Amino acid sequence: MNIALNIVIGNVISLIAGIFIIMSMWVNDEKEAYKYQFLNAFILIISSVFFLSWTGVTTMAIAASRNAMVYYDRLTFKWTIFFIIISVVLGCLVNTMGIIGFLPIIAIIQITLSNYYLKTIKSIKTSFIINSMIYIVYFLAIYDFASATIESVTALIGLISLFRLVKADFKNF
């Protein structure tokens, strides 16, 4: 297995996934944001294989499933608990990266709780931004520079978009 080739292929696939994460931050519709979050997670499953990040494969598969449920308004409290438990158990079982391997687990717990509890676009965007920050550290640690860059741009776009929403609220106040 050629690690350098895997890193290049993984970064190209992550770049494609990044388009969807950016789109999720740009839109101001909750349902559409989760559609793009699903596509991002699904494609990151593939890139995680190339990075040999089994925690990433596992957490992205769980994230894609959870995002589909949010999109179809099927995420109940019981499903939220299920996704958290399965994320912790499977994430810990496949973690081969020590502390760094726990970052996707922390990120998926944070976003799963947010998916269930947060309903306004401003709070959802804030949650996405926090999640991006966790993933930036993780992606840098596994040499997924495309995803780290995309997540950084995503967090910045999210902040700009959130600022615009807040500014619009003040104008209407």
Solvent accessible surface area in square Angstrom, and as a share of the most:
residue,aa,sasa,rsa
1,M,174,0.78
2,N,88,0.45
3,I,94,0.48
4,A,67,0.52
5,L,96,0.48
6,N,19,0.10
7,I,48,0.24
8,V,91,0.52
9,I,55,0.28
10,G,0,0.00
11,N,23,0.12
12,V,84,0.48
13,I,30,0.15
14,S,1,0.00
15,L,93,0.46
16,I,85,0.43
17,A,0,0.00
18,G,2,0.02
19,I,93,0.47
20,F,46,0.19
21,I,13,0.07
22,I,41,0.21
23,M,69,0.31
24,S,1,0.01
25,M,1,0.00
26,W,141,0.49
27,V,27,0.15
28,N,88,0.45
29,D,65,0.34
30,E,60,0.27
31,K,92,0.39
32,E,60,0.27
33,A,0,0.00
34,Y,10,0.04
35,K,75,0.32
36,Y,23,0.09
37,Q,18,0.08
38,F,62,0.26
39,L,55,0.27
40,N,10,0.05
41,A,3,0.03
42,F,105,0.44
43,I,28,0.14
44,L,9,0.04
45,I,36,0.18
46,I,78,0.39
47,S,1,0.01
48,S,9,0.06
49,V,66,0.38
50,F,57,0.24
51,F,18,0.08
52,L,59,0.29
53,S,1,0.01
54,W,104,0.36
55,T,3,0.02
56,G,2,0.02
57,V,32,0.18
58,T,20,0.12
59,T,0,0.00
60,M,12,0.05
61,A,41,0.32
62,I,14,0.07
63,A,7,0.06
64,A,6,0.05
65,S,55,0.35
66,R,3,0.01
67,N,3,0.01
68,A,30,0.23
69,M,34,0.15
70,V,20,0.11
71,Y,56,0.21
72,Y,140,0.53
73,D,118,0.61
74,R,157,0.57
75,L,23,0.12
76,T,71,0.41
77,F,102,0.42
78,K,169,0.72
79,W,107,0.38
80,T,1,0.00
81,I,67,0.34
82,F,94,0.39
83,F,9,0.04
84,I,30,0.15
85,I,100,0.51
86,I,47,0.24
87,S,0,0.00
88,V,56,0.32
89,V,74,0.43
90,L,65,0.32
91,G,0,0.00
92,C,61,0.37
93,L,134,0.67
94,V,44,0.25
95,N,28,0.15
96,T,106,0.61
97,M,59,0.26
98,G,42,0.41
99,I,146,0.74
100,I,54,0.28
101,G,0,0.00
102,F,84,0.35
103,L,32,0.16
104,P,0,0.00
105,I,7,0.04
106,I,90,0.46
107,A,0,0.00
108,I,2,0.01
109,I,43,0.22
110,Q,37,0.17
111,I,9,0.04
112,T,1,0.00
113,L,69,0.34
114,S,14,0.09
115,N,5,0.03
116,Y,56,0.21
117,Y,130,0.50
118,L,53,0.27
119,K,134,0.57
120,T,81,0.47
121,I,23,0.12
122,K,67,0.28
123,S,34,0.22
124,I,4,0.02
125,K,1,0.01
126,T,55,0.32
127,S,4,0.03
128,F,6,0.02
129,I,12,0.06
130,I,86,0.44
131,N,18,0.09
132,S,4,0.02
133,M,96,0.43
134,I,31,0.16
135,Y,15,0.06
136,I,28,0.14
137,V,81,0.47
138,Y,4,0.01
139,F,10,0.04
140,L,90,0.45
141,A,41,0.32
142,I,15,0.07
143,Y,125,0.48
144,D,1,0.01
145,F,105,0.44
146,A,17,0.13
147,S,4,0.03
148,A,5,0.04
149,T,81,0.47
150,I,19,0.10
151,E,10,0.04
152,S,50,0.33
153,V,60,0.34
154,T,0,0.00
155,A,4,0.03
156,L,104,0.52
157,I,29,0.15
158,G,0,0.00
159,L,85,0.42
160,I,70,0.36
161,S,10,0.06
162,L,30,0.15
163,F,134,0.56
164,R,138,0.51
165,L,35,0.17
166,V,54,0.31
167,K,98,0.41
168,A,43,0.33
169,D,63,0.33
170,F,147,0.61
171,K,156,0.66
172,N,128,0.65
173,F,209,0.87
